[in-house]
Amino acid sequence: MSLYRLKRTQQVRNKVKNTWSREWFQFVLDHSNKRLDFYDISRNENITWEIIQENPYFPWNMSGISRNPNVTWEIIQNHPELKWN
């Protein structure tokens, strides 16, 4: 497989993942009047750090965020003010 094709495939995958993350979070927004489990939402792989930062008014669960695969060690180091688990 050519390097160009690998790069293009990765770009498409990233775009699909980002689009799906936004759509998934829109579902959460559309149902925010319901009782939601923010531990599970916070740790869900469809929630990106960008979504968390753009929506600080949500009752994010730090234990869940700490288990979110999108939260990198770099993010943790850059935000020592947060109570990471």
Secondary structure as the mmCIF struct_conf table of DSSP 4:
data_model
#
loop_
_struct_conf.conf_type_id
_struct_conf.id
_struct_conf.beg_label_comp_id
_struct_conf.beg_label_asym_id
_struct_conf.beg_label_seq_id
_struct_conf.end_label_comp_id
_struct_conf.end_label_asym_id
_struct_conf.end_label_seq_id
HELX_RH_AL_P HELX_RH_AL_P1 LEU A 3 ASP A 30
TURN_TY1_P TURN_TY1_P1 HIS A 31 ASN A 33
BEND BEND1 LYS A 34 LYS A 34
HELX_RH_AL_P HELX_RH_AL_P2 PHE A 38 ARG A 43
TURN_TY1_P TURN_TY1_P2 GLU A 45 ASN A 46
HELX_RH_AL_P HELX_RH_AL_P3 TRP A 49 GLU A 54
TURN_TY1_P TURN_TY1_P3 PRO A 56 TYR A 57
BEND BEND2 PHE A 58 PHE A 58
HELX_RH_AL_P HELX_RH_AL_P4 MET A 62 SER A 66
TURN_TY1_P TURN_TY1_P4 ARG A 67 ARG A 67
TURN_TY1_P TURN_TY1_P5 PRO A 69 ASN A 70
HELX_RH_AL_P HELX_RH_AL_P5 TRP A 73 ASN A 78
TURN_TY1_P TURN_TY1_P6 PRO A 80 GLU A 81
BEND BEND3 LEU A 82 LEU A 82
#
